[in-house]
Amino acid sequence: MMDMGKRFCSDDLNQGLLLAPSPLNWLPEKHLARFLVDVVETLDLSAIYASYEAGDGRAKPTRWR
C-alpha cells in the first residue's frame, strides 16, 4: 500500500486575498490570537501527526469519555 501522508490544508497567515483579508491586517499587534499562533508553533505535535500517518491520513472521530 502506498503511503499517502497527511492530508492537512496548509495555513499561511501571510496569504494574499483568497476569501477574506489576512488577520494580520486587522488584528491588533497584541491580540490573543497572535499569541496563540506563536504558542502553537512551539508545540511538539509529532504524536498527533504520527496518529494520522498510522492510518490513511484522514482525521478520525474522537471518542468522548
N, C-alpha and C positions, 0 to 999 in steps of 0.2 A: 504494500500500500504506500502510495506516495504521501510524504509529509506536506500538508498544505500550509502549516504555520498558523500564526494567529490572524484573525480577521477583525482587526480593530480599525475604526475610522481614525485617521490622523487628526490631530488638533494643532492648530497653529494660530496663536494669538496675533501674529503679525500678518495674517492672511488678508488679502485685499477684499473689497466688497464682493460678496457672493450672495448672501441673503440679508445680512444686516451689517451695520457699521461695526468695526472692531471694538470690543470692550475697552481696549487700551485708549481709544479716543474719547470715551465718555466716562470711564470710571475714574474717580479721584485718585491721586497718587497713593494715598494711604488707605485705600478701600480694603476691607477684609477679603474680598475676592482675590485681590492681587497677592495678599499674604498667603492665602490658601494654595494658590497656584505654586508659589515658591516652596511651601511645605511639601506638597505632593511630589514635586520634582526631586526632593531629597529622600523620599521613601524607597526602601528596598522592596520592589514589587515582584521579585523573581519567583516567589512561591505562587503568586496569583498567575503570573504568566505560565509557569510550569503546569498549572492545572488546566489551562487552555491547550497547551501543547500535548498533554497526555491524551486528549480526545481528538475531535475533528476541528478544533479551533473555534467552535461556536460556544457562546455562553450557555450554561446550564441553569435551570431554575434552582434556587436555593431552597433548602428545607427549613422552615421556621420551627423552632422548638417551643 
